[in-house]
Amino acid sequence: MTVDESSGWASATLKEVPFWRDDMSPEEYETERTYYLKNYHLVRPGLYVPLWKHRMEELE
């Protein structure tokens, strides 16, 4: 599955969220959205980091 095919489910509006990743599945989107809403207090001070970025950092 290509990036275009895997992200074809999402509208352009959904892709504007700060946690969007091109190969994100609908399930990952919902998980990230929940995490974003729970941690919204970190957005204004610029401290919010999406879950998928945390996971990438763990792999490094």
C-alpha positions as CSV (number, residue, x, y, z in Angstrom):
1,M,0.0,0.0,0.0
2,T,1.4,3.4,-1.0
3,V,1.2,6.6,1.1
4,D,-1.5,7.9,-1.2
5,E,-3.6,4.7,-0.7
6,S,-3.1,4.5,3.0
7,S,-4.1,8.2,3.6
8,G,-6.9,8.2,1.0
9,W,-9.5,7.7,3.7
10,A,-8.8,11.2,5.2
11,S,-10.1,14.5,4.0
12,A,-7.8,17.5,3.5
13,T,-9.3,19.0,6.7
14,L,-8.3,15.9,8.8
15,K,-4.8,16.1,7.4
16,E,-4.4,19.6,8.8
17,V,-4.2,18.4,12.4
18,P,-0.8,18.8,14.1
19,F,-0.5,15.0,14.7
20,W,-1.1,14.0,11.1
21,R,1.3,11.5,9.4
22,D,1.0,10.5,5.8
23,D,0.7,6.7,6.4
24,M,-1.7,7.1,9.3
25,S,-4.6,4.6,9.6
26,P,-8.0,5.6,10.8
27,E,-7.3,3.7,14.1
28,E,-4.1,5.6,14.6
29,Y,-5.8,8.9,13.9
30,E,-8.4,8.2,16.6
31,T,-5.7,7.3,19.1
32,E,-3.6,10.4,18.3
33,R,-6.8,12.6,18.4
34,T,-7.6,11.3,21.9
35,Y,-4.0,11.9,23.1
36,Y,-4.0,15.4,21.5
37,L,-7.2,16.3,23.3
38,K,-6.0,15.0,26.7
39,N,-2.7,17.0,26.2
40,Y,-4.1,20.1,24.6
41,H,-2.7,22.2,27.5
42,L,0.8,21.5,26.0
43,V,-0.1,23.0,22.6
44,R,0.1,26.7,23.4
45,P,3.5,26.5,25.1
46,G,4.8,24.5,22.1
47,L,5.4,21.4,24.2
48,Y,3.0,19.0,22.5
49,V,4.6,16.0,20.7
50,P,2.4,13.5,18.9
51,L,2.5,9.8,20.1
52,W,4.0,8.6,16.8
53,K,7.0,11.0,17.3
54,H,7.4,9.7,20.8
55,R,7.5,6.1,19.4
56,M,10.1,7.1,16.8
57,E,12.3,8.6,19.4
58,E,12.1,5.4,21.5
59,L,13.4,3.4,18.5
60,E,16.4,5.6,18.1
